[in-house]
Amino acid sequence: MNKNTQFVITINREVGSGGRTVGRKLAERLKVKYYDKALVEGLTEKFGFSLEEIERIKAQKKSWWNEFNNYYNTLVNSVRLPMEAETKLTTKTMFETEKAILEELARKESCVVAGRSGFLIFRNWPNHLNVFIQASLQHRIERIMHKRGVSEAEARAIIKEMDESRETFIQKYDDTTRYDTRNYQLVITMDDMTPDAAADVIMTYIDNMNK
């Protein structure tokens, strides 16, 4: 990935690993926009996007970019609890809509995308980096217990449901698994690493790629 030209970085992650936080910090360091489920759904609601609306805008060459930029910072600042944004994956129609939105946003400027099956959406993008953030089960349990204020049993249930849901969803679109490391250029385990340290690792990796 060449950081000196327009790029997309995707952060796929296990629930409870802290991957969304890593994505935010990475975007801040690179001074680019950051997108995740909560943000994409907020944009969809704000602008009334649908597959049909996106195609209509493109056909009419109508620009929504200036209004979007004005709204983006407000939306980012309102999303304070990233763990609370974890919900079941959406229907195929909603996925296709979000995919189209992300592709349009990525065509405008460089960005970091957390989740949203980004490694599939952007795997053939001309200038991209796919990162997978993982952690041990115990690390994930402890983080979810702390973030959500739930019991260990509840945290285990959340992890089980989300892991199964995400894996099933991915396999609807491709003959792969999100755990196949061939889908990524970089895999990071978070057990003994802070989100800042993980962002450092990714930045170092990018810098070495650009030497």
URFENRA-V519321 format. One line per field, one symbol per residue. burial: I if it has 16 or more other ideal C-beta (glycine too) atoms within 10 Angstrom, else O. Layout:
BEGIN
burial=???
END
This chain:
BEGIN
burial=IOIOOIIIIIIIIIIIIIIIIIIIIIIOOIOIIIIIIIIIIIIIOOIOIIOOIIOOOOOOOOOIOOOIOOOIOOOIOOIOOIIOIIOOIIOOOOIOIIIIIIOIIIOOOIIIIIIIIIIIIIOOIOIIIIIIIIIOOOIIIOIIIOIIOOOOOOIIOIIOOIIOOIOOIIOOOOOOOIOOOOIIIIOIOIOOIOIOOIIOOIOOIIOOOOO
END
